[in-house]
Amino acid sequence: MKQALASALILLAFYTLGFGQTIQTKGSRYCSAKRSHPSLPRLLKGTEETGRHTFDVLSYQLSLDISACFKAPYPHSFSADEIITALADSSLDSFTLDAMSSSLAVDSVSLAGRSYVQSTSTLTILLDRAYNPGDTIRIGIRYRHLDVIDNAFHVSNGMVFTDCEPEGARFWFPCWDKPSDKATLDLTAIVAPGVLLGSNGRLADSTTNGIGPVYHWVSRDPIATYLMVISAKVGYNLDIVEWPSLSDSSRKTPIRFYWNSGENETNLHHIEDIIVPMMTQY
């Protein structure tokens, strides 16, 4: 629960600070408008239903190379590997996910995946054998995001972020894209030099390779696919506020605030000041 609250507060910081002072004062109105935005029905028009839910996704493991997105001409394209772990709810020999072919091109499947068929809005994976209720299934997917604007995966002048409620995660990774369905997230992303990247849960590790920084975020608490986010930018500022555990004050949960230079720092510091009592209260 504590980890979930920290994740939620991190996301709150992204949205509050990322959209500026106007959105900061009217966040609830923005959230409501987003869910009823006229662009969403247009994006989802003609999509197919993924069918009866014959499995329960337990976790998504994403490994993204978005390093080129931070450099001119700022393409929307990236390459990715994904591992989905799911529990079979019934006997099945195939696995259907939400995936928009207008944004995602699947190159191959692996592990329990034998072959696949990609349609306009779904990815059906034929499994290596028949699975029984209670069996665990792990499927590997190698795919690419195309250089298209889809109002889910956003790229702009050195900044990359996702914003895809309520069913827009299917535009940047194959998933069972229903707000009621929750799973854990393990996300690794390669970015360009000078980029900070935030995501869900806790920052498990940050390293560098020949391309740039590599960030590894882990959310151990199940969350909906539209809440699985990344927010990354060249020259991001970072503040960290630590919340001490109520049962053991020596254990502290870091809450990370990513913010742009030129934003209202008075508002930022006010939010940072109230985070600790908010965590304690909730």
N, C-alpha and C positions, 0 to 999 in steps of 0.2 A: 504493500500500500504506500509506504513512504517513497519507494522508487517511482511509483506511478504518479504521485503528487509532484515529485521533482520534475518528472518528464513533462507533465502538464504545464507546470510553471515555466519551464524552458520554452515550450511551444508558445505560451502566452507572451513571453518576452519577444520571441521572433515576430509574431503577428502585430503586437502592440508597437514595437519599435520600428519594425520594417515598413509599416505603412504610414508612419508619421503621426503628427499631433492630431490631425482631424480624426483619423481612425481610432486613435488612442481614447478619445472622449466618447466615441460612438461605436465601440467594438461589437456590441450585441446587434446593432442595426446592420453593421457590415456583414456579420455572420449570417443573419437572416436573409439579407439581400443576395448573398453569394449562393445560398441554397436554392433560391428562386430566380437566379440570373437567367435571362433569356438565352445566353450562349450555351447553357448546360443542356437543355432539351435538344438544341441543334447538334451538339457534339454527340449525344447519345442516340439521335434519331436513326432508326434502322438497325440498331444493335440487336443481336440475338440473345435470347435467354440462355444462360449456361446450363439450364436443366435442373433436374432434381439434385439436391445436395446429398451426394453419396459418400462424402468424405468430410473430415474435419481437419482443416489446416492447423497444424501446431506451430510452425515457424517458417519464416522467410529468411533466407540468407542471401544477401545481395552483395556482389562485388562489382563496382562501377569504375570505369576510367572516364572521368568527365574533365580531364585536364585541358583538352582542346577548347572547351566551352568558354574558358576565361580569356582567350586570346582572339584578337581581331582576325577574321570577321565575325567572331562569336557564334559559331554554329551550334545548333541544337542536337547534333549527333553525338552519340557515345556508344561504347561497347560494354557489355555486361555479362556476367555469369550469375546464375541464380540456382539455389537449391531449395526446394520446397519439401518439407516434411509434413506428412498428413497421416491421419488415422482413418482407416476404412470404416464407414458406417454400415456398409452392405457389401455383398459380393460385387466386385467390379474388375474389369480388365482394361478400362480406359479412364481418362482423367481429363475433365473439361474445365478450362480456366477462362477468365475474361482477359482479352488482349486485343487491342485495336491495331489492325494491320495498317491503318493510315499512319501510325506512329512507330510501331514495333515490327521489326523483321526478325523472325526466328531462324537461326542457322542450324541448330542441332539440339537433340535431347540426349540424356545419358542416365546413368544409374538405373532406376527402374523403368525409365522411358525407352521404348524400343523405336518408335517412329511417331510422327505427328502430322496433323492436318491443321493448317491455319486458315480461318475464314475471315470475314470482315471484322468480326468483333470477338471471336473465340479462338482458343487454341486447344485442340483435342489431342491428347497424348495417349497412344496405345502402349499399354504396359507389357513388361516382359513375361508376365504370367497372370493368372487369375488370383486376386487377393480376397481374403475372407474378412468378415466383420471383426474388427479388433486388430487387424494387421497394420503395421507401420509401413508407410511407403515413402521413399525418398526419390525425388525426381530432379535431375539436373537440366537446366535450360541455358543455352548460349544464345544471346540475342543482341540486336542493335536498335538504338533509338535513331530514327531518321531525322534529317535536318528539316523538320517541319515545326510550325507553331501550332500547338494543340491546346493551349490554355490550361495545361496541367504541369508540364515541365518548362520552366521559364528561364530564358537566358537574356541578359542585358548588360552590356558594357562592363564585363568583369564580375557579374553577379549571377548566381544560379540558385534557383529555389523551386520547390514544388508547392502547388496549391490546388488540391483536387477533390474537395468534398462535393457531393457525398459519394460519387462513384466514378472518380476520375483517375484513380491509381492505375487503372488498366491502360492508361496512355503512356506510363513510363516503366511498368514492370508487369509481367503476367501474374495474375492473382485471382483469388475468389473475392471479387470486389463488391462486397455487400457491407453496409455500415454495421449490421448486427453480428458480423463474423469477425472474430478477433484472434490474433496470433502474436507470437513474439517476433522480434526483428533483430537480425544481426547484419549490420551494414558496414562495408568497407568501401572507401572512395579514394581514388587517386585524383589529386587536384594539381593546379599549377603553383609554382613558387609564389610565396606571399599571400596565399589563400588560407583563411580559417573556415572550417566547416563544422556546423552543428547539426545534430540529428536527435533521435529519440533515446531516452534512457541515460546511460553514462558513457563517457569517453573511456573506452577500455584501453586504447593504445593510440599513439601517434608516432609515426616513423617517417623516413624519407627514402625514396629510391632514385633512380636516374632521371625520373620525370619531375617529381615534386613531392610534397607531403602526402602521406597516406594516413587517413583517419579511420579508426575502427570504433563504431558505436554499437552498444548492445542494450536492447530493451528486454528485460527478463519478464516484464508484465505484459500479457496479451493486450493488444490495441487494434482498433479498426484500421483497415488499409488506408483510408483517406487521411488518417492521422500520422501515417508513416511519412516523415518529411525530411528534406535536407534544405539547409539554408547556408550558402557559402558565398564568400566575396573576397576579392583582392582588397587588402587594407582594412579588413574588419577590425574594430576594437573589441577587446574582451575584458570583462570584469567578472570576478568570481566571488560569490557570497557563500559562506559555509553555514549550514544549519546543523546544530548539535542534536544528536539523538536524545529523546526525552528519557530513555532508559539508561543511556551511557553517554555522557557529554563529551567523552573523548572520541566518540565515533561521529564523524561529521559528513554530511552530504553536500557536495559542491553543487551550486546552482550557477550556471554559466550564462552570462548576458552578452550577446553579440550586438554591436551597435555601430552605426555609421558616423563618421566625423561630420559635424555640422548639425546633428540632431539636438533636440532640446535636452541638454544634460541635467537640467533641474528636474524634469520629469523622470529621466532615467534614474537618478539617484533617489528620488522619492520611491520608485518601485523597488529598488534595491533595499531601501530602508524597511519597507513593510513586508518583504518576502519572509524573513525569519519569523515574525509573529504570525503571519498567515500560515506558514508551515506548522507552527506549534498549535494554532487554533484548529486546523483541519486534520 
